[in-house]
Amino acid sequence: MQTTRIPMLANSSRTAAHNWLAQMHSGGLLFHPDNNPSDLVQIADGSPTFTPQECKEATHTLKLMFLHHGDAVYELAMDVVSRAFHTPAERKAIAALNG
């Protein structure tokens, strides 16, 4: 049995999509949703970031998320990254800029 680092998407809700993205980020596996997982490599040695099975799982999950949430997937991913790198005050300022 092959193990995978790709979390399961709990359901088709926006919250589940956000949680999936957050789990990917926590595992050091978050990437831009437009990138093909099979194209991603480790900077240190050029080895593939994901196994072939993980590529299939990540691609399938992203397709489902885009099917249900469209471009909001980008907003969800940005929120995950923003929570990791911005203070609450910075997040509030960013939200004000974006309306």
BAMITI-728253 format. One record per residue: residue in three letters; x, y, z of N, C-alpha, C, CB in turn; residue number from 1. Coordinates in nm, 3 decimals, padded with zeros to 5 digits. Atoms other than C-alpha are relative to their C-alpha. Glycine has a CB too. Example, Ala and Ser with C-alpha at 12.3 -4.5 7.8 and 13.67 -1.06 7.14 Angstrom:
BEGIN
+------+---------+---------+---------+---------+---------+---------+---------+---------+---------+---------+---------+---------+-----+
! rest !    n_c1 !    n_c2 !    n_c3 !   ca_c1 !   ca_c2 !   ca_c3 !    c_c1 !    c_c2 !    c_c3 !   cb_c1 !   cb_c2 !   cb_c3 !  nr !
+------+---------+---------+---------+---------+---------+---------+---------+---------+---------+---------+---------+---------+-----+
!  ALA !  00.089 ! -00.119 !  00.000 !  01.230 ! -00.450 !  00.780 !  00.090 !  00.120 !  00.000 ! -00.099 !  00.003 !  00.125 !   1 !
!  SER ! -00.082 ! -00.119 ! -00.006 !  01.367 ! -00.106 !  00.714 ! -00.077 !  00.109 !  00.073 !  00.041 !  00.046 ! -00.142 !   2 !
+------+---------+---------+---------+---------+---------+---------+---------+---------+---------+---------+---------+---------+-----+
END
This chain:
BEGIN
+------+---------+---------+---------+---------+---------+---------+---------+---------+---------+---------+---------+---------+-----+
! rest !    n_c1 !    n_c2 !    n_c3 !   ca_c1 !   ca_c2 !   ca_c3 !    c_c1 !    c_c2 !    c_c3 !   cb_c1 !   cb_c2 !   cb_c3 !  nr !
+------+---------+---------+---------+---------+---------+---------+---------+---------+---------+---------+---------+---------+-----+
!  MET !  00.084 ! -00.119 !  00.000 !  00.000 !  00.000 !  00.000 !  00.088 !  00.124 !  00.000 ! -00.095 !  00.000 !  00.122 !   1 !
!  GLN ! -00.077 ! -00.124 !  00.012 !  00.136 !  00.337 ! -00.102 ! -00.065 !  00.108 !  00.086 !  00.008 !  00.046 ! -00.149 !   2 !
!  THR !  00.053 ! -00.109 ! -00.081 !  00.099 !  00.623 !  00.144 !  00.004 !  00.129 ! -00.079 !  00.079 !  00.014 !  00.133 !   3 !
!  THR !  00.009 ! -00.128 !  00.069 !  00.008 !  00.971 !  00.034 !  00.004 !  00.113 !  00.102 ! -00.127 !  00.008 ! -00.086 !   4 !
!  ARG ! -00.002 ! -00.118 ! -00.086 !  00.069 !  01.314 !  00.182 ! -00.114 !  00.095 ! -00.036 !  00.134 !  00.073 ! -00.013 !   5 !
!  ILE !  00.110 ! -00.085 !  00.044 ! -00.234 !  01.459 !  00.003 ! -00.121 ! -00.029 !  00.087 ! -00.034 ! -00.024 ! -00.151 !   6 !
!  PRO !  00.117 !  00.024 ! -00.084 ! -00.524 !  01.507 !  00.245 ! -00.125 ! -00.026 ! -00.083 ! -00.024 !  00.120 !  00.093 !   7 !
!  MET !  00.129 !  00.023 !  00.065 ! -00.874 !  01.395 !  00.160 ! -00.082 !  00.129 !  00.010 ! -00.076 ! -00.120 !  00.066 !   8 !
!  LEU !  00.094 ! -00.112 ! -00.003 ! -01.125 !  01.665 !  00.069 ! -00.128 ! -00.052 !  00.066 ! -00.029 !  00.057 ! -00.146 !   9 !
!  ALA !  00.111 !  00.052 ! -00.081 ! -01.399 !  01.621 !  00.330 ! -00.134 !  00.002 ! -00.074 ! -00.013 !  00.081 !  00.128 !  10 !
!  ASN !  00.124 ! -00.014 !  00.076 ! -01.683 !  01.745 !  00.108 !  00.018 !  00.115 ! -00.098 ! -00.123 !  00.024 !  00.095 !  11 !
!  SER ! -00.013 ! -00.103 !  00.104 ! -01.757 !  02.008 ! -00.157 ! -00.020 !  00.142 !  00.054 ! -00.101 ! -00.027 ! -00.110 !  12 !
!  SER !  00.024 ! -00.133 ! -00.057 ! -01.806 !  02.299 !  00.085 !  00.124 !  00.090 ! -00.011 ! -00.041 ! -00.011 !  00.145 !  13 !
!  ARG ! -00.107 ! -00.100 !  00.001 ! -01.600 !  02.616 !  00.082 !  00.092 ! -00.022 !  00.121 ! -00.058 !  00.144 !  00.002 !  14 !
!  THR ! -00.079 !  00.025 ! -00.120 ! -01.487 !  02.537 !  00.437 !  00.092 ! -00.121 ! -00.020 ! -00.091 ! -00.024 !  00.122 !  15 !
!  ALA ! -00.082 !  00.119 !  00.026 ! -01.364 !  02.192 !  00.331 !  00.114 !  00.033 ! -00.096 ! -00.086 ! -00.114 ! -00.057 !  16 !
!  ALA ! -00.104 ! -00.040 !  00.094 ! -01.172 !  02.347 !  00.040 !  00.108 !  00.081 !  00.073 ! -00.060 !  00.083 ! -00.117 !  17 !
!  HIS ! -00.096 ! -00.080 ! -00.077 ! -01.010 !  02.601 !  00.274 !  00.082 ! -00.091 !  00.091 ! -00.074 !  00.109 !  00.084 !  18 !
!  ASN ! -00.071 !  00.093 ! -00.088 ! -00.922 !  02.323 !  00.520 !  00.101 ! -00.084 ! -00.077 ! -00.100 ! -00.091 !  00.073 !  19 !
!  TRP ! -00.092 !  00.080 !  00.082 ! -00.766 !  02.115 !  00.241 !  00.124 !  00.082 ! -00.034 ! -00.070 ! -00.048 ! -00.130 !  20 !
!  LEU ! -00.112 ! -00.088 !  00.033 ! -00.552 !  02.408 !  00.132 !  00.087 !  00.026 !  00.122 ! -00.051 !  00.133 ! -00.057 !  21 !
!  ALA ! -00.075 ! -00.023 ! -00.123 ! -00.452 !  02.476 !  00.493 !  00.082 ! -00.124 !  00.038 ! -00.096 !  00.039 !  00.116 !  22 !
!  GLN ! -00.073 !  00.123 ! -00.029 ! -00.355 !  02.110 !  00.541 !  00.119 ! -00.016 ! -00.095 ! -00.093 ! -00.122 ! -00.011 !  23 !
!  MET ! -00.111 !  00.005 !  00.095 ! -00.146 !  02.123 !  00.225 !  00.111 !  00.096 !  00.043 ! -00.048 !  00.035 ! -00.144 !  24 !
!  HIS ! -00.099 ! -00.098 ! -00.045 !  00.025 !  02.437 !  00.354 !  00.073 ! -00.051 !  00.124 ! -00.068 !  00.135 !  00.030 !  25 !
!  SER ! -00.062 !  00.052 ! -00.122 !  00.087 !  02.280 !  00.695 !  00.101 ! -00.110 ! -00.029 ! -00.108 ! -00.053 !  00.095 !  26 !
!  GLY ! -00.090 !  00.107 !  00.039 !  00.252 !  01.986 !  00.523 !  00.113 !  00.045 ! -00.092 ! -00.077 ! -00.108 ! -00.067 !  27 !
!  GLY ! -00.104 ! -00.051 !  00.090 !  00.475 !  02.213 !  00.314 ! -00.025 ! -00.035 ! -00.145 !  00.134 ! -00.051 !  00.041 !  28 !
!  LEU !  00.034 !  00.049 !  00.133 !  00.290 !  02.105 !  00.001 ! -00.088 !  00.094 ! -00.082 ! -00.069 ! -00.132 !  00.012 !  29 !
!  LEU !  00.089 ! -00.091 !  00.072 !  00.082 !  02.407 ! -00.099 !  00.072 !  00.060 ! -00.120 ! -00.050 !  00.113 !  00.093 !  30 !
!  PHE ! -00.054 ! -00.057 !  00.123 !  00.139 !  02.532 ! -00.454 ! -00.111 !  00.080 ! -00.066 !  00.054 ! -00.111 ! -00.096 !  31 !
!  HIS !  00.101 ! -00.080 !  00.070 ! -00.036 !  02.772 ! -00.689 ! -00.097 ! -00.094 ! -00.070 !  00.067 !  00.097 ! -00.103 !  32 !
!  PRO !  00.099 !  00.091 !  00.058 ! -00.362 !  02.611 ! -00.803 !  00.009 ! -00.018 ! -00.152 ! -00.136 !  00.050 !  00.033 !  33 !
!  ASP ! -00.014 !  00.015 !  00.145 ! -00.275 !  02.670 ! -01.170 !  00.119 ! -00.088 ! -00.039 !  00.016 !  00.137 ! -00.064 !  34 !
!  ASN ! -00.117 !  00.082 !  00.030 !  00.049 !  02.471 ! -01.144 ! -00.038 ! -00.147 ! -00.008 !  00.109 !  00.021 !  00.105 !  35 !
!  ASN !  00.017 !  00.144 !  00.012 !  00.060 !  02.109 ! -01.252 !  00.091 ! -00.065 !  00.104 !  00.033 ! -00.051 ! -00.146 !  36 !
!  PRO ! -00.085 !  00.061 ! -00.104 !  00.179 !  01.907 ! -00.950 !  00.116 ! -00.082 ! -00.055 ! -00.085 ! -00.088 !  00.087 !  37 !
!  SER ! -00.108 !  00.083 !  00.055 !  00.386 !  01.682 ! -01.175 !  00.117 !  00.084 ! -00.051 ! -00.054 ! -00.086 ! -00.114 !  38 !
!  ASP ! -00.108 ! -00.088 !  00.044 !  00.592 !  01.985 ! -01.283 !  00.083 !  00.055 !  00.116 ! -00.056 !  00.115 ! -00.080 !  39 !
!  LEU ! -00.065 ! -00.061 ! -00.116 !  00.695 !  02.079 ! -00.929 !  00.116 ! -00.086 !  00.049 ! -00.101 !  00.020 !  00.113 !  40 !
!  VAL ! -00.120 !  00.070 ! -00.046 !  01.043 !  01.988 ! -00.805 !  00.055 !  00.064 !  00.126 !  00.108 ! -00.001 ! -00.110 !  41 !
!  GLN ! -00.068 ! -00.049 ! -00.119 !  01.245 !  02.024 ! -00.487 !  00.117 !  00.088 ! -00.044 !  00.049 ! -00.119 !  00.089 !  42 !
!  ILE ! -00.107 ! -00.093 !  00.038 !  01.479 !  02.321 ! -00.510 !  00.137 ! -00.060 !  00.031 ! -00.017 !  00.134 !  00.074 !  43 !
!  ALA ! -00.129 !  00.051 ! -00.044 !  01.758 !  02.141 ! -00.323 !  00.065 ! -00.097 ! -00.099 ! -00.016 ! -00.067 !  00.132 !  44 !
!  ASP ! -00.061 !  00.103 !  00.083 !  01.801 !  01.854 ! -00.566 ! -00.072 ! -00.027 ! -00.132 !  00.007 ! -00.126 !  00.077 !  45 !
!  GLY !  00.071 !  00.018 !  00.126 !  01.550 !  01.881 ! -00.851 ! -00.089 ! -00.123 ! -00.006 !  00.096 ! -00.005 ! -00.110 !  46 !
!  SER !  00.086 !  00.119 ! -00.001 !  01.360 !  01.570 ! -00.744 ! -00.146 !  00.042 !  00.001 !  00.031 ! -00.090 !  00.122 !  47 !
!  PRO !  00.142 ! -00.035 !  00.003 !  00.983 !  01.562 ! -00.795 ! -00.054 !  00.026 !  00.141 ! -00.082 ! -00.113 ! -00.068 !  48 !
!  THR !  00.062 ! -00.031 ! -00.129 !  00.783 !  01.719 ! -00.513 ! -00.101 ! -00.107 !  00.038 ! -00.067 !  00.137 ! -00.005 !  49 !
!  PHE !  00.107 !  00.096 ! -00.024 !  00.501 !  01.467 ! -00.549 !  00.025 ! -00.130 ! -00.074 ! -00.134 !  00.058 ! -00.041 !  50 !
!  THR ! -00.002 !  00.129 !  00.070 !  00.479 !  01.100 ! -00.635 ! -00.105 !  00.005 ! -00.111 ! -00.027 ! -00.120 !  00.099 !  51 !
!  PRO !  00.106 !  00.002 !  00.103 !  00.275 !  01.012 ! -00.944 ! -00.141 ! -00.013 !  00.059 !  00.025 ! -00.116 ! -00.096 !  52 !
!  GLN !  00.131 !  00.016 ! -00.063 ! -00.014 !  00.902 ! -00.718 ! -00.043 !  00.131 !  00.066 !  00.003 ! -00.115 !  00.103 !  53 !
!  GLU !  00.033 ! -00.128 ! -00.064 !  00.001 !  01.228 ! -00.520 ! -00.038 !  00.105 ! -00.104 !  00.118 !  00.049 !  00.084 !  54 !
!  CYS !  00.036 ! -00.093 !  00.109 ! -00.006 !  01.423 ! -00.848 ! -00.144 ! -00.022 ! -00.043 !  00.095 ! -00.019 ! -00.121 !  55 !
!  LYS !  00.138 !  00.032 !  00.039 ! -00.326 !  01.244 ! -00.947 ! -00.099 !  00.049 !  00.105 ! -00.017 ! -00.151 ! -00.022 !  56 !
!  GLU !  00.091 ! -00.038 ! -00.108 ! -00.485 !  01.305 ! -00.607 ! -00.014 !  00.152 !  00.011 !  00.050 ! -00.058 !  00.133 !  57 !
!  ALA !  00.004 ! -00.146 ! -00.011 ! -00.390 !  01.674 ! -00.590 ! -00.074 !  00.061 ! -00.119 !  00.143 !  00.058 !  00.010 !  58 !
!  THR !  00.066 ! -00.051 !  00.120 ! -00.503 !  01.736 ! -00.949 ! -00.150 ! -00.025 !  00.008 !  00.059 ! -00.065 ! -00.126 !  59 !
!  HIS !  00.142 !  00.035 ! -00.012 ! -00.835 !  01.558 ! -00.889 ! -00.069 !  00.091 !  00.102 ! -00.016 ! -00.148 !  00.040 !  60 !
!  THR !  00.060 ! -00.084 ! -00.105 ! -00.900 !  01.752 ! -00.568 ! -00.015 !  00.144 ! -00.047 !  00.086 ! -00.005 !  00.128 !  61 !
!  LEU !  00.010 ! -00.137 !  00.050 ! -00.823 !  02.087 ! -00.730 ! -00.110 !  00.012 ! -00.105 !  00.134 !  00.045 ! -00.058 !  62 !
!  LYS !  00.108 ! -00.004 !  00.100 ! -01.054 !  02.003 ! -01.022 ! -00.136 !  00.005 !  00.067 !  00.008 ! -00.123 ! -00.092 !  63 !
!  LEU !  00.126 ! -00.003 ! -00.074 ! -01.334 !  01.931 ! -00.776 ! -00.024 !  00.137 !  00.063 ! -00.001 ! -00.110 !  00.109 !  64 !
!  MET !  00.015 ! -00.130 ! -00.066 ! -01.269 !  02.254 ! -00.589 ! -00.034 !  00.109 ! -00.102 !  00.128 !  00.037 !  00.076 !  65 !
!  PHE !  00.033 ! -00.097 !  00.104 ! -01.272 !  02.459 ! -00.911 ! -00.141 ! -00.022 ! -00.054 !  00.103 ! -00.007 ! -00.115 !  66 !
!  LEU !  00.135 !  00.031 !  00.045 ! -01.589 !  02.283 ! -01.021 ! -00.105 !  00.061 !  00.093 ! -00.020 ! -00.152 ! -00.009 !  67 !
!  HIS !  00.097 ! -00.048 ! -00.098 ! -01.768 !  02.382 ! -00.702 !  00.016 !  00.147 !  00.037 !  00.009 ! -00.083 !  00.124 !  68 !
!  HIS ! -00.025 ! -00.135 ! -00.052 ! -01.605 !  02.718 ! -00.625 !  00.062 !  00.096 ! -00.101 !  00.090 ! -00.008 !  00.118 !  69 !
!  GLY ! -00.055 ! -00.088 !  00.102 ! -01.455 !  02.854 ! -00.946 !  00.122 !  00.076 !  00.049 ! -00.105 !  00.097 ! -00.047 !  70 !
!  ASP ! -00.116 ! -00.082 ! -00.034 ! -01.209 !  03.138 ! -00.903 !  00.015 !  00.028 !  00.149 ! -00.007 !  00.129 ! -00.074 !  71 !
!  ALA ! -00.012 ! -00.017 ! -00.145 ! -01.283 !  03.151 ! -00.530 !  00.110 ! -00.089 !  00.058 ! -00.134 ! -00.032 !  00.068 !  72 !
!  VAL ! -00.110 !  00.085 ! -00.045 ! -01.021 !  02.875 ! -00.501 !  00.126 !  00.084 !  00.019 !  00.027 ! -00.115 ! -00.101 !  73 !
!  TYR ! -00.116 ! -00.087 ! -00.013 ! -00.756 !  03.143 ! -00.558 ! -00.010 !  00.083 !  00.127 !  00.013 !  00.092 ! -00.124 !  74 !
!  GLU !  00.021 ! -00.079 ! -00.121 ! -00.905 !  03.355 ! -00.280 !  00.025 ! -00.085 !  00.124 ! -00.142 !  00.059 !  00.003 !  75 !
!  LEU ! -00.020 !  00.090 ! -00.113 ! -00.908 !  03.057 ! -00.045 !  00.148 ! -00.028 !  00.021 ! -00.077 ! -00.131 ! -00.021 !  76 !
!  ALA ! -00.144 !  00.027 ! -00.010 ! -00.545 !  02.976 ! -00.122 !  00.074 !  00.123 !  00.051 !  00.057 ! -00.044 ! -00.137 !  77 !
!  MET ! -00.065 ! -00.123 ! -00.046 ! -00.444 !  03.340 ! -00.075 ! -00.027 !  00.022 !  00.148 ! -00.048 !  00.120 ! -00.082 !  78 !
!  ASP !  00.031 ! -00.015 ! -00.142 ! -00.622 !  03.343 !  00.260 !  00.090 ! -00.089 !  00.085 ! -00.147 ! -00.033 !  00.026 !  79 !
!  VAL ! -00.087 !  00.092 ! -00.073 ! -00.421 !  03.040 !  00.374 !  00.141 !  00.058 !  00.009 !  00.003 ! -00.139 ! -00.068 !  80 !
!  VAL ! -00.135 ! -00.057 !  00.003 ! -00.094 !  03.202 !  00.268 !  00.005 !  00.127 !  00.084 !  00.044 !  00.029 ! -00.145 !  81 !
!  SER !  00.004 ! -00.125 ! -00.075 ! -00.195 !  03.536 !  00.417 !  00.000 ! -00.027 !  00.150 ! -00.123 !  00.083 ! -00.039 !  82 !
!  ARG !  00.003 !  00.033 ! -00.143 ! -00.271 !  03.377 !  00.755 !  00.138 ! -00.043 !  00.050 ! -00.103 ! -00.111 !  00.026 !  83 !
!  ALA ! -00.134 !  00.046 ! -00.038 !  00.079 !  03.230 !  00.754 !  00.102 !  00.114 !  00.004 !  00.047 ! -00.107 ! -00.095 !  84 !
!  PHE ! -00.105 ! -00.100 !  00.016 !  00.267 !  03.545 !  00.659 ! -00.037 !  00.142 !  00.043 !  00.040 !  00.003 ! -00.140 !  85 !
!  HIS !  00.042 ! -00.135 ! -00.036 !  00.061 !  03.849 !  00.763 ! -00.055 !  00.006 !  00.142 ! -00.104 !  00.051 ! -00.099 !  86 !
!  THR !  00.059 ! -00.023 ! -00.131 ! -00.033 !  03.992 !  01.099 ! -00.149 !  00.028 ! -00.018 !  00.071 !  00.118 !  00.074 !  87 !
!  PRO !  00.142 ! -00.034 !  00.012 ! -00.403 !  04.044 !  01.175 ! -00.021 !  00.143 ! -00.053 ! -00.069 ! -00.015 !  00.135 !  88 !
!  ALA !  00.014 ! -00.138 !  00.049 ! -00.356 !  04.420 !  01.113 !  00.029 !  00.007 ! -00.150 !  00.095 !  00.094 !  00.077 !  89 !
!  GLU ! -00.032 !  00.002 !  00.144 ! -00.195 !  04.352 !  00.775 ! -00.113 ! -00.065 ! -00.079 !  00.133 ! -00.076 ! -00.025 !  90 !
!  ARG !  00.111 !  00.066 !  00.068 ! -00.476 !  04.114 !  00.682 ! -00.120 !  00.093 ! -00.011 ! -00.041 ! -00.129 !  00.075 !  91 !
!  LYS !  00.111 ! -00.095 !  00.002 ! -00.731 !  04.381 !  00.773 !  00.026 !  00.108 ! -00.107 ! -00.019 !  00.065 !  00.140 !  92 !
!  ALA ! -00.035 ! -00.102 !  00.100 ! -00.548 !  04.638 !  00.557 ! -00.013 ! -00.058 ! -00.142 !  00.144 !  00.052 !  00.023 !  93 !
!  ILE !  00.013 !  00.065 !  00.131 ! -00.533 !  04.393 !  00.265 ! -00.147 ! -00.015 ! -00.037 !  00.071 ! -00.139 !  00.000 !  94 !
!  ALA !  00.143 !  00.015 !  00.025 ! -00.904 !  04.321 !  00.299 ! -00.063 !  00.134 ! -00.038 ! -00.071 ! -00.059 !  00.123 !  95 !
!  ALA !  00.054 ! -00.132 !  00.031 ! -00.978 !  04.695 !  00.295 !  00.041 !  00.043 ! -00.140 !  00.049 !  00.104 !  00.103 !  96 !
!  LEU ! -00.046 ! -00.034 !  00.136 ! -00.772 !  04.739 ! -00.022 ! -00.078 ! -00.075 ! -00.106 !  00.150 ! -00.030 ! -00.015 !  97 !
!  ASN !  00.071 !  00.085 !  00.097 ! -00.955 !  04.455 ! -00.193 ! -00.151 !  00.019 !  00.002 !  00.032 ! -00.144 !  00.025 !  98 !
!  GLY !  00.144 ! -00.030 ! -00.005 ! -01.297 !  04.587 ! -00.097 ! -00.074 ! -00.106 !  00.066 ! -00.056 !  00.021 ! -00.133 !  99 !
+------+---------+---------+---------+---------+---------+---------+---------+---------+---------+---------+---------+---------+-----+
END
